[in-house]
């Protein structure tokens, strides 16, 4: 990605992965801010080339379906 190797981006992906865990936990316990954070992290994760980017696009789409939106509405 842009000439950076794994050593330079290690912290970025570590923080991104840990953020996923926290945001998905908040989404699971039906916190509205968890939905917002999940969407933001999904958009940031699109930068990950390969299957991770495809999964992030899929997650962003799934966050907008009506059943997901009603799950976390305040």
PLY file of the C-alpha trace (Angstrom):
ply
format ascii 1.0
element vertex 74
property float x
property float y
property float z
element edge 73
property int vertex1
property int vertex2
end_header
0.00 0.00 0.00
1.63 3.21 -1.20
5.12 1.76 -0.84
4.76 1.00 2.87
5.72 -2.41 4.19
4.26 -4.48 6.99
6.66 -2.98 9.53
5.44 0.58 8.89
1.75 -0.33 8.90
1.79 -2.81 11.79
0.43 -0.37 14.37
-2.23 0.88 11.97
-3.61 -2.63 11.45
-3.28 -3.51 15.13
-5.29 -0.47 16.19
-7.79 -1.09 13.41
-8.29 -4.70 14.49
-8.74 -3.82 18.15
-11.16 -1.07 17.15
-13.21 -3.65 15.26
-13.50 -5.75 18.40
-14.71 -2.81 20.49
-17.11 -1.48 17.86
-18.64 -4.89 17.16
-19.10 -5.46 20.88
-20.92 -2.13 21.16
-23.04 -3.05 18.15
-23.86 -6.43 19.69
-25.15 -4.79 22.89
-27.24 -2.42 20.73
-25.39 0.83 21.33
-26.10 3.36 18.58
-22.57 4.75 18.70
-21.31 1.24 17.91
-23.06 1.42 14.54
-21.43 4.75 13.77
-17.98 3.50 14.79
-18.42 0.25 12.82
-19.26 2.24 9.71
-16.22 4.47 10.17
-13.91 1.52 10.74
-15.38 -0.28 7.72
-14.58 2.74 5.57
-11.04 2.86 6.97
-10.62 -0.88 6.45
-11.36 -0.58 2.75
-7.74 0.58 2.41
-6.65 -2.98 3.23
-5.99 -4.57 -0.14
-7.27 -8.06 -0.79
-10.08 -9.95 0.91
-10.13 -7.57 3.88
-11.20 -4.69 1.64
-13.97 -6.78 0.11
-15.21 -7.82 3.56
-15.18 -4.18 4.67
-17.32 -3.16 1.71
-19.73 -5.99 2.54
-19.90 -4.89 6.19
-20.59 -1.28 5.17
-23.46 -2.49 2.97
-24.85 -4.75 5.71
-24.80 -1.89 8.20
-27.29 -0.01 6.01
-29.91 -2.74 5.63
-33.13 -1.97 7.54
-32.88 -4.84 10.03
-29.45 -3.66 11.19
-30.61 -0.06 11.45
-33.63 -1.01 13.59
-31.42 -3.20 15.81
-29.47 -0.19 17.08
-31.99 2.66 16.90
-32.21 4.54 20.18
0 1
1 2
2 3
3 4
4 5
5 6
6 7
7 8
8 9
9 10
10 11
11 12
12 13
13 14
14 15
15 16
16 17
17 18
18 19
19 20
20 21
21 22
22 23
23 24
24 25
25 26
26 27
27 28
28 29
29 30
30 31
31 32
32 33
33 34
34 35
35 36
36 37
37 38
38 39
39 40
40 41
41 42
42 43
43 44
44 45
45 46
46 47
47 48
48 49
49 50
50 51
51 52
52 53
53 54
54 55
55 56
56 57
57 58
58 59
59 60
60 61
61 62
62 63
63 64
64 65
65 66
66 67
67 68
68 69
69 70
70 71
71 72
72 73
